[in-house]
Amino acid sequence: MSENSRRVSPTIFGLKGTAFSDEEAGFFHAARPWGVILFARNIESRDQLRQLTDSLRDAAGNPHLPILIDQEGGRVARLRPPLVRDYPAAGVYRTLYAQAPEAALKAARLGGYLLAADLHDMGINVNCAPCLDLGLAGMSEVIGDRAFGDDVETIVALASAFMAGQAEAGVVSIAKHLPGHGRARVDSHVELPVVETAREHLEATDFEVFKRLNDTPLGMTGHLKFTAIDAENVSTFSPIVMQRVIRQHIGFNGAIMSDDLSMHALSGDFASRARLSLAAGCDLILHCNGDSDEMQAIMHGVEAWQAADEAAQQRDDAFARIAGVNQLLADLPKTLDAAQRAAAQQDWGELIGKIFPDALNAV
């Protein structure tokens, strides 16, 4: 394992504005986060965004610095027209799949490719997509049409195609939200969802999707409490969920990052949130809002975890998984073929235009 990998902290932080401020530069220089996540507040234009991503990589001294964004399509899209074309929510591919499965799989792959190609143009190499959660009736709309389906086979087929398209365009996918957010009756951004479904049923449905896609290089937790598995702890803080369910039952071998530690599903101070997430088994922790006091507190929690002797093997395993993602990022395509992209736009628009008319703009 390289010394550089050990010097990087297992953190991903957000920024306040559209440029990398001197205050943020000082904090990032000291903290050395593994990656940076961007939001709509950080984006004004394509040129400005490319300048921002270039400046972040220059400051880090890492041409492959992981720069993340949530760009699923539909209502979860930090980049919107006119900066990029509008892309559909996963539920649109689900609708097409019910009518014409082969066409839907091709459309999902091409849609993933085109969406990721836009990110690639602006220096973003990791997309917090796709959702692998079940889209179940009667549950919180926090997932809703972000889901590719309400059954294992549909989600696995469409999500696999979408992720293949993203990889082809030089962007790494993140499978979310481990081990399954589809049964949440409340929005975890606002409060803690409590899932009372029997473990056997979860294993056959929600968990099975992630099990079928357990070779995805990066995964993100959801903040939920599964009473049949660990009635005391939210999943991100639960060694039982992280180790026995996600690592052992699901067999997920990639690097696991937490969902945003500032979400209201979690309680406790930010140092504790960071320490508990890492101790439970997260390889990376995510903090999105750019609040400097919260980020400083998170670093105190990271340092406390790193100083614990009993965590030595866990730290080594986490660094090894992170190093694997680093190598994947270094190996991504650097340029995209213009003719291939134009053909993809034409084909995608023709495949999905009848149920997503905005795609006809690509034809």
C-alpha positions as CSV (number, residue, x, y, z in Angstrom):
1,M,0.0,0.0,0.0
2,S,1.4,3.4,-1.0
3,E,2.4,6.0,1.6
4,N,0.2,8.5,-0.3
5,S,-2.9,6.3,0.3
6,R,-2.2,6.3,4.1
7,R,-1.8,10.1,4.1
8,V,-5.3,10.7,2.7
9,S,-8.1,10.8,5.2
10,P,-11.2,8.6,4.7
11,T,-13.4,11.6,4.2
12,I,-15.4,13.3,1.4
13,F,-16.3,16.9,2.0
14,G,-18.5,19.5,0.3
15,L,-17.7,23.2,-0.6
16,K,-19.6,26.3,0.2
17,G,-19.6,28.1,-3.1
18,T,-18.6,28.3,-6.7
19,A,-14.8,28.6,-6.1
20,F,-12.3,26.9,-3.8
21,S,-11.9,29.5,-1.0
22,D,-8.6,30.1,0.8
23,E,-10.2,28.9,4.0
24,E,-11.3,25.7,2.4
25,A,-7.9,25.3,0.8
26,G,-6.2,25.5,4.2
27,F,-8.6,23.0,5.7
28,F,-8.3,20.5,2.8
29,H,-4.5,20.8,2.9
30,A,-4.5,19.8,6.6
31,A,-7.3,17.2,6.3
32,R,-6.3,15.7,3.0
33,P,-9.8,14.3,2.2
34,W,-10.0,11.4,-0.2
35,G,-12.7,13.2,-2.3
36,V,-14.9,16.2,-2.8
37,I,-18.7,16.3,-3.5
38,L,-20.4,19.0,-5.5
39,F,-23.9,20.4,-5.4
40,A,-26.0,22.9,-7.4
41,R,-24.7,25.7,-5.1
42,N,-21.2,25.0,-6.5
43,I,-22.2,25.4,-10.2
44,E,-22.7,28.4,-12.4
45,S,-21.5,27.4,-15.8
46,R,-19.7,24.6,-17.6
47,D,-16.5,26.6,-17.8
48,Q,-16.7,27.6,-14.1
49,L,-17.3,24.0,-13.1
50,R,-14.4,22.7,-15.1
51,Q,-12.2,25.4,-13.6
52,L,-13.3,24.4,-10.1
53,T,-12.6,20.7,-10.6
54,D,-9.2,21.5,-12.2
55,S,-8.4,23.7,-9.2
56,L,-9.3,21.0,-6.7
57,R,-7.1,18.5,-8.4
58,D,-4.2,21.0,-8.7
59,A,-4.5,21.8,-5.0
60,A,-4.6,18.1,-4.1
61,G,-1.7,17.2,-6.4
62,N,-3.8,14.3,-7.6
63,P,-5.0,14.3,-11.3
64,H,-7.4,11.5,-10.4
65,L,-8.9,13.2,-7.2
66,P,-12.4,11.7,-6.7
67,I,-14.9,14.5,-7.4
68,L,-18.5,13.3,-6.8
69,I,-21.9,14.5,-7.6
70,D,-25.5,13.3,-7.3
71,Q,-26.7,13.1,-10.9
72,E,-29.3,10.4,-11.1
73,G,-31.6,12.1,-13.5
74,G,-35.1,13.2,-12.7
75,R,-35.5,15.2,-9.5
76,V,-32.1,14.2,-8.2
77,A,-29.8,16.2,-10.5
78,R,-27.4,18.9,-9.5
79,L,-26.7,19.8,-13.1
80,R,-29.7,20.9,-15.1
81,P,-30.6,22.5,-18.5
82,P,-29.2,24.5,-20.1
83,L,-25.8,23.3,-18.7
84,V,-26.7,19.7,-19.6
85,R,-29.7,18.0,-21.2
86,D,-32.5,16.8,-18.9
87,Y,-32.2,13.1,-18.1
88,P,-35.0,10.9,-16.8
89,A,-35.5,9.4,-13.4
90,A,-34.8,5.7,-13.2
91,G,-38.6,5.1,-13.1
92,V,-38.8,6.1,-16.8
93,Y,-36.6,3.1,-17.8
94,R,-38.7,1.0,-15.5
95,T,-41.8,2.0,-17.5
96,L,-40.1,1.2,-20.8
97,Y,-38.8,-2.2,-19.4
98,A,-42.4,-3.3,-18.8
99,Q,-43.2,-2.6,-22.5
100,A,-39.9,-3.6,-24.2
101,P,-37.2,-5.1,-22.0
102,E,-34.4,-5.1,-24.6
103,A,-35.0,-1.6,-25.7
104,A,-35.1,-0.5,-22.0
105,L,-31.8,-2.1,-21.3
106,K,-30.2,-0.4,-24.3
107,A,-31.7,2.9,-23.3
108,A,-30.5,2.6,-19.8
109,R,-26.9,1.9,-20.9
110,L,-27.0,4.8,-23.4
111,G,-28.6,7.1,-20.9
112,G,-26.0,6.2,-18.3
113,Y,-23.2,6.8,-20.9
114,L,-24.6,10.2,-22.0
115,L,-25.2,11.5,-18.5
116,A,-21.7,10.4,-17.4
117,A,-20.2,11.9,-20.6
118,D,-21.5,15.3,-19.4
119,L,-19.9,14.8,-16.0
120,H,-16.7,13.7,-17.7
121,D,-16.5,16.9,-19.7
122,M,-16.6,18.9,-16.4
123,G,-14.0,16.9,-14.5
124,I,-16.4,14.8,-12.4
125,N,-15.3,11.2,-12.2
126,V,-17.7,9.6,-9.6
127,N,-21.5,9.7,-9.7
128,C,-23.6,8.9,-6.6
129,A,-25.9,6.8,-8.7
130,P,-27.7,4.5,-9.3
131,C,-30.2,3.8,-6.6
132,L,-30.6,0.1,-6.1
133,D,-33.5,0.5,-3.7
134,L,-36.9,-1.1,-4.3
135,G,-39.5,1.4,-5.4
136,L,-42.4,0.2,-3.3
137,A,-45.9,1.6,-3.1
138,G,-46.9,3.1,0.3
139,M,-43.4,4.0,1.2
140,S,-41.7,7.4,1.5
141,E,-41.4,9.3,-1.8
142,V,-37.7,9.9,-0.9
143,I,-37.0,6.9,-3.2
144,G,-40.2,6.7,-5.4
145,D,-39.3,7.2,-9.1
146,R,-35.6,7.1,-8.3
147,A,-35.9,3.3,-8.3
148,F,-35.5,1.2,-11.4
149,G,-38.3,-1.2,-10.2
150,D,-40.1,-2.9,-7.4
151,D,-38.6,-6.3,-7.9
152,V,-35.1,-7.7,-7.9
153,E,-34.8,-8.8,-11.5
154,T,-35.9,-5.5,-13.0
155,I,-33.6,-3.4,-10.8
156,V,-30.5,-5.6,-11.4
157,A,-31.0,-5.6,-15.1
158,L,-31.5,-1.9,-15.6
159,A,-29.0,-0.8,-13.0
160,S,-26.3,-3.0,-14.5
161,A,-26.9,-1.5,-17.9
162,F,-26.8,2.1,-16.5
163,M,-23.6,1.4,-14.6
164,A,-22.0,-0.1,-17.7
165,G,-22.8,3.1,-19.6
166,Q,-21.3,5.3,-16.9
167,A,-18.1,3.2,-16.9
168,E,-17.8,3.5,-20.7
169,A,-17.9,7.3,-20.3
170,G,-15.2,7.4,-17.7
171,V,-17.3,7.7,-14.5
172,V,-17.4,5.4,-11.5
173,S,-20.9,4.5,-10.2
174,I,-21.9,4.3,-6.5
175,A,-24.5,1.6,-5.5
176,K,-26.9,3.1,-3.0
177,H,-28.3,2.8,-0.4
178,L,-26.9,-0.2,1.3
179,P,-28.4,-2.5,2.4
180,G,-31.7,-1.1,1.0
181,H,-33.8,2.1,1.5
182,G,-37.0,1.1,-0.2
183,R,-39.0,0.3,2.9
184,A,-38.4,3.7,4.6
185,R,-41.7,5.3,5.5
186,V,-40.0,8.6,6.2
187,D,-37.3,10.6,4.5
188,S,-33.9,10.0,6.2
189,H,-32.9,13.5,5.4
190,V,-35.5,14.6,7.9
191,E,-35.9,11.8,10.5
192,L,-34.8,8.2,11.1
193,P,-36.7,5.5,9.2
194,V,-37.5,2.4,11.2
195,V,-38.0,-0.8,9.2
196,E,-39.7,-3.6,10.9
197,T,-39.7,-6.1,8.1
198,A,-38.6,-9.6,8.9
199,R,-34.9,-10.4,8.1
200,E,-35.9,-13.3,5.8
201,H,-38.0,-11.1,3.7
202,L,-35.3,-8.4,3.5
203,E,-32.8,-11.0,2.4
204,A,-35.0,-12.2,-0.4
205,T,-35.8,-8.7,-1.7
206,D,-34.0,-5.5,-0.7
207,F,-30.7,-7.2,0.2
208,E,-30.8,-9.5,-2.8
209,V,-30.5,-6.6,-5.2
210,F,-27.2,-5.6,-3.6
211,K,-26.1,-9.2,-3.4
212,R,-26.5,-9.6,-7.2
213,L,-24.4,-6.4,-7.7
214,N,-21.9,-6.9,-4.9
215,D,-18.9,-6.4,-7.3
216,T,-19.7,-2.6,-7.7
217,P,-16.5,-0.8,-6.6
218,L,-18.2,1.8,-4.4
219,G,-21.3,1.6,-2.3
220,M,-23.2,4.1,0.0
221,T,-25.1,3.3,3.1
222,G,-28.6,4.4,4.0
223,H,-29.4,5.7,7.4
224,L,-32.1,3.4,8.6
225,K,-32.9,1.2,11.7
226,F,-33.7,-2.4,10.9
227,T,-35.4,-3.7,14.0
228,A,-35.0,-7.4,13.0
229,I,-31.3,-7.0,12.7
230,D,-30.1,-4.3,15.1
231,A,-32.9,-2.6,17.1
232,E,-30.5,-0.3,18.9
233,N,-28.4,1.3,16.1
234,V,-28.9,3.1,12.9
235,S,-27.4,1.0,10.1
236,T,-24.5,3.3,9.4
237,F,-23.4,3.0,13.0
238,S,-24.2,-0.7,13.3
239,P,-21.4,-3.2,13.1
240,I,-24.1,-5.9,12.8
241,V,-25.6,-4.3,9.7
242,M,-22.2,-3.3,8.2
243,Q,-20.3,-6.6,8.9
244,R,-22.9,-9.4,9.1
245,V,-25.3,-8.0,6.5
246,I,-23.4,-5.9,4.0
247,R,-20.0,-7.6,4.1
248,Q,-21.0,-11.2,4.9
249,H,-24.5,-11.8,3.7
250,I,-24.5,-9.4,0.7
251,G,-20.8,-10.1,0.1
252,F,-20.1,-6.5,-0.9
253,N,-16.3,-6.2,-1.3
254,G,-16.0,-2.7,-2.6
255,A,-15.3,0.5,-0.6
256,I,-18.3,1.6,1.4
257,M,-19.0,5.3,2.1
258,S,-21.6,6.6,4.5
259,D,-24.5,8.7,3.4
260,D,-24.2,12.3,4.4
261,L,-23.4,12.6,8.2
262,S,-25.4,15.8,8.4
263,M,-28.7,14.1,7.7
264,H,-31.3,14.3,10.5
265,A,-31.7,10.5,10.7
266,L,-28.5,10.6,12.7
267,S,-28.0,12.0,16.2
268,G,-25.0,12.9,18.3
269,D,-22.2,15.3,17.7
270,F,-20.2,15.2,14.5
271,A,-17.0,13.7,15.9
272,S,-19.1,10.8,17.3
273,R,-20.9,10.4,14.0
274,A,-17.6,10.1,12.2
275,R,-16.0,7.7,14.7
276,L,-19.1,5.5,14.9
277,S,-19.4,5.2,11.2
278,L,-15.8,4.2,10.7
279,A,-15.8,1.8,13.7
280,A,-18.9,0.1,12.3
281,G,-17.2,-0.6,9.0
282,C,-17.5,2.4,6.7
283,D,-14.3,2.9,4.7
284,L,-15.2,6.5,3.9
285,I,-17.5,9.1,5.5
286,L,-19.4,11.8,3.6
287,H,-20.2,15.3,4.8
288,C,-22.0,17.5,2.3
289,N,-22.9,21.0,3.5
290,G,-19.5,22.6,3.6
291,D,-19.9,23.8,7.3
292,S,-16.4,24.4,8.5
293,D,-17.1,23.7,12.2
294,E,-18.8,20.4,11.4
295,M,-16.0,19.4,9.2
296,Q,-13.4,20.2,11.9
297,A,-15.4,18.1,14.3
298,I,-15.6,15.2,11.9
299,M,-11.8,15.3,11.5
300,H,-11.5,15.0,15.3
301,G,-13.6,11.9,15.2
302,V,-11.5,10.5,12.3
303,E,-8.4,11.1,14.3
304,A,-9.8,9.4,17.3
305,W,-10.7,6.3,15.3
306,Q,-7.4,6.2,13.6
307,A,-5.6,6.3,17.0
308,A,-7.5,3.3,18.3
309,D,-5.1,0.3,18.4
310,E,-8.0,-2.2,18.1
311,A,-8.9,-0.7,14.7
312,A,-5.6,-1.3,13.0
313,Q,-6.7,-4.3,10.9
314,Q,-9.9,-2.5,9.9
315,R,-7.9,0.5,8.8
316,D,-5.6,-1.6,6.7
317,D,-8.6,-3.3,5.0
318,A,-10.3,0.0,4.4
319,F,-7.2,1.5,2.9
320,A,-6.8,-1.5,0.6
321,R,-10.3,-1.1,-0.7
322,I,-9.9,2.6,-1.2
323,A,-6.6,2.0,-3.1
324,G,-8.6,-0.3,-5.4
325,V,-11.0,2.5,-6.2
326,N,-8.0,4.9,-6.7
327,Q,-6.6,2.5,-9.3
328,L,-9.9,2.3,-11.1
329,L,-10.1,6.1,-11.3
330,A,-6.6,6.2,-12.7
331,D,-7.6,3.7,-15.4
332,L,-10.7,5.5,-16.6
333,P,-10.9,6.7,-20.2
334,K,-9.4,10.1,-20.6
335,T,-11.1,11.1,-23.8
336,L,-14.5,10.1,-25.3
337,D,-15.1,9.4,-29.0
338,A,-17.2,12.2,-30.5
339,A,-18.8,10.0,-33.2
340,Q,-19.7,7.4,-30.6
341,R,-21.3,10.1,-28.5
342,A,-23.3,11.5,-31.4
343,A,-24.6,8.0,-32.3
344,A,-25.5,7.3,-28.7
345,Q,-27.5,10.5,-28.5
346,Q,-29.5,9.6,-31.7
347,D,-30.2,6.0,-30.5
348,W,-31.1,7.0,-27.0
349,G,-33.6,9.7,-28.1
350,E,-35.3,7.3,-30.5
351,L,-35.5,4.5,-27.9
352,I,-37.0,6.6,-25.0
353,G,-38.5,9.7,-26.7
354,K,-42.1,8.4,-26.6
355,I,-42.2,8.2,-22.8
356,F,-39.6,10.9,-22.1
357,P,-40.1,13.6,-24.8
358,D,-37.1,15.7,-23.6
359,A,-34.9,12.9,-25.0
360,L,-36.0,13.8,-28.5
361,N,-33.8,16.9,-28.2
362,A,-30.9,14.4,-28.6
363,V,-32.1,13.2,-32.0
